[in-house]
């Protein structure tokens, strides 16, 4: 939508009489993600961000749907990142609670619910577009195109620190780590940075100090933590500090980087590159940013949930804002009509700017909203956006390279399991399906 047409719509909206919310009509949104357990850092803060969003919407009168105002209710279900619980939660939220949108983290919890979502035509979002395939018509990745955006951080490092020539890479063996490893492989290869060490470690009780020691044996210029979970990122970083590493560190996330600084030093964390900004960042107030009042959101979130801001605190909320716009344009909350409104014109209002619905070559379906993504660098103890870079532009140049590395790890949509070059190194992509069937 052009700025002029948006301005016109806002002018017309402002001139209309306020609609009554006295009837307290409510539309329910399901939050199906880990709220406890090892992966809760990518669920709980997102749920809390949704509460901040919903309260702001409801205090403003709710959502306008077909001439009426509706309040929003977030209905959570803690799947604990367990596939069997995810299916139970999907059934409960859709059949019992009547939710009109299902917000998921995705990954290993998505395959068990796929058939149910298709059967009931449930509009569902994921933060992991590797969940997408031609068999997931009602699943969208409208915010985080994990792990594809990680190429922007590698590209930025290569251009700004051309003296860095080698990298050691590690990741946990799961549905987040595998596609991320493939992406980093492609990004470093495209940048001309040699991969001198790569280590997969188990999700349960990994010896991360030992992992870092093995990585450092190759004397890399760069250490990359891939998409490791928050506790892993902290342990890996502390181990690198303890070993006296003085090179570049790059990671998908750096949640609670203040804690990292406290356990290492400000000097050690200087120049740490990752992909998720604090929302008090001045760069988010630029024209073209579609997340409404990011600084105020950040302030309110931290007032209500101090010390818990993370990579996902804003993400589910940004999906809700995109959904809200589609609902108001469609005049209904019915999932099929809302999905059509979300994808109308082939573009959408991504949090960081206008973006295109994309993904057919990689996922077999154009259900991922892809545009610019920020590169975040820690300077003087504070994370700040160094630059926004185009994910589509990188893919235009290096898409074949990315697809090759994805296929080598069994992460393309048409691969059911990863090819096992070493059973120690690769986890089947659909392994949890067998667990679900046998339970």
VENLIN-V555903 format. One record per pair of residues at least 12 apart in sequence whose C-alpha atoms are under 7 Angstrom apart, sorted by the first residue. I is the first residue (numbers start at 1). J is the second residue. D is the distance in whole Angstrom. If there is no record, write none. Layout:
I;J;D
I;J;D
This chain:
19;68;7
19;69;6
20;69;7
21;61;7
21;69;6
21;70;7
24;70;7
24;71;7
25;70;5
25;71;6
26;70;5
26;71;5
26;72;6
26;73;7
27;70;6
27;71;6
27;72;5
27;73;6
28;72;6
28;73;5
28;74;6
28;75;7
28;98;7
28;99;5
28;100;6
29;73;6
29;74;5
29;75;6
29;99;5
29;100;6
29;101;5
29;102;6
30;74;6
30;75;5
30;76;6
30;93;6
30;99;6
30;101;6
30;102;5
30;103;6
31;47;7
31;74;7
31;75;6
31;76;4
31;77;6
31;102;6
31;103;5
31;104;6
32;76;6
32;77;5
32;78;6
32;79;6
32;86;7
32;89;7
32;102;7
32;103;6
32;104;5
33;77;7
33;78;6
33;79;5
33;80;7
33;81;7
33;104;5
33;105;6
34;78;5
34;79;5
34;80;4
34;81;5
35;78;5
35;80;6
36;78;7
36;80;6
37;80;6
39;81;7
41;230;7
42;312;6
43;105;7
45;308;6
45;309;7
45;310;7
45;312;6
45;313;5
46;312;5
46;313;4
46;314;6
46;315;7
46;316;6
48;313;7
49;301;7
49;313;5
49;314;6
49;317;6
50;316;6
50;317;5
52;301;7
53;317;6
54;72;6
58;71;5
58;72;7
64;328;6
65;327;7
65;328;5
65;331;5
65;332;6
66;331;4
66;332;6
77;89;6
81;109;6
82;109;6
83;108;6
83;109;4
83;112;6
83;432;7
83;436;7
84;436;6
86;109;6
86;113;7
87;112;6
87;113;5
90;113;7
100;333;6
100;334;7
100;335;6
101;122;7
101;123;5
101;124;6
102;123;6
102;124;5
102;125;6
103;124;6
103;125;5
103;126;7
104;125;6
104;126;5
105;126;5
105;127;5
105;128;7
106;126;5
106;127;6
106;128;6
106;131;7
107;128;6
107;131;6
107;175;6
107;176;7
108;175;6
108;432;7
111;433;7
112;433;6
118;138;7
121;138;6
121;335;7
122;138;6
122;335;6
123;138;5
123;139;6
123;335;5
123;339;7
124;138;6
124;139;5
124;140;6
125;139;6
125;140;5
125;141;6
126;140;6
126;141;5
127;141;6
127;143;7
127;144;5
127;145;7
127;146;7
128;141;7
128;144;7
128;145;6
128;146;5
129;141;6
129;145;6
129;146;6
129;368;6
130;363;7
132;363;6
133;363;5
133;364;5
133;365;6
133;413;5
134;364;5
134;365;5
140;367;5
140;368;6
141;367;6
141;368;5
141;369;6
142;319;6
142;368;6
142;369;5
143;315;6
143;318;7
143;319;6
143;350;7
143;369;7
145;368;7
145;370;7
147;179;7
147;180;5
147;183;7
148;183;6
149;373;6
149;391;6
150;184;7
150;252;6
150;275;7
151;183;7
151;184;7
151;187;5
152;375;7
152;389;6
152;391;7
153;273;7
153;274;7
153;275;7
153;375;5
154;187;6
154;188;7
155;191;6
158;191;6
164;221;6
165;193;5
165;194;6
165;221;6
166;193;5
166;194;5
166;195;6
166;196;6
166;220;5
166;221;5
166;222;6
167;193;7
167;194;6
167;195;5
167;196;6
167;220;5
167;221;6
167;222;4
167;223;6
168;195;6
168;196;6
168;197;5
168;198;6
168;215;6
168;220;6
168;222;6
168;223;5
168;224;6
169;197;6
169;198;5
169;199;6
169;223;6
169;224;5
169;225;6
169;226;7
170;198;5
170;199;5
170;200;6
170;224;7
170;225;6
170;226;6
171;199;7
171;200;5
171;201;6
171;225;6
171;226;6
171;227;7
171;228;6
172;200;6
172;201;5
172;202;6
172;203;6
172;228;6
173;200;6
173;201;6
173;202;6
173;203;6
173;426;7
173;427;6
174;427;6
175;429;6
176;227;7
177;226;7
177;227;6
177;228;7
178;409;7
179;406;6
179;411;6
180;226;6
180;227;6
181;226;6
182;405;5
182;406;5
182;409;7
183;402;6
185;405;7
186;401;6
186;402;5
186;405;6
196;218;6
196;220;7
197;215;6
197;218;7
200;425;6
208;235;7
208;236;6
209;236;7
209;239;5
212;236;7
212;239;7
212;240;6
221;247;5
221;248;6
222;247;6
222;248;5
222;249;6
223;248;6
223;249;5
223;250;6
224;249;6
224;250;5
224;251;6
225;250;7
225;251;5
226;251;5
226;252;6
227;251;7
227;252;5
227;253;7
230;255;6
233;254;7
234;260;6
238;263;7
238;264;6
241;264;6
248;272;7
249;272;5
249;273;6
250;272;6
250;273;5
250;274;6
251;273;6
251;274;5
252;274;5
252;275;6
253;274;5
253;275;6
253;276;6
253;311;7
254;274;6
255;310;5
255;311;6
256;310;7
266;380;7
266;381;6
269;378;7
270;378;6
270;379;5
270;380;7
270;381;7
271;377;6
271;378;5
271;379;6
272;377;6
272;378;5
273;376;6
273;377;5
273;378;7
274;375;6
274;376;5
274;377;6
275;374;6
275;375;5
275;376;5
276;311;6
276;376;6
277;376;6
277;383;7
277;384;6
277;385;6
278;383;7
279;294;5
279;295;5
279;298;5
280;294;7
280;295;5
280;298;6
281;384;6
283;385;7
288;353;5
289;351;6
289;352;5
289;353;5
290;349;6
290;350;6
290;351;5
290;352;6
290;353;6
291;318;6
291;351;5
318;351;6
322;349;7
323;342;7
326;338;6
326;341;5
326;342;5
329;341;7
352;372;6
352;373;7
353;371;7
353;372;7
354;371;7
355;369;6
355;370;5
355;371;4
356;369;5
356;370;5
356;371;6
357;369;4
357;370;6
358;370;6
362;403;7
362;412;6
363;412;7
363;413;5
364;413;6
370;391;7
370;392;7
371;390;6
371;391;6
371;392;6
372;388;6
372;389;5
372;390;4
372;391;6
373;388;5
373;389;6
373;390;6
373;391;7
374;387;6
374;388;4
374;389;6
375;387;5
375;388;6
416;429;7
416;430;6
417;429;5
417;430;6
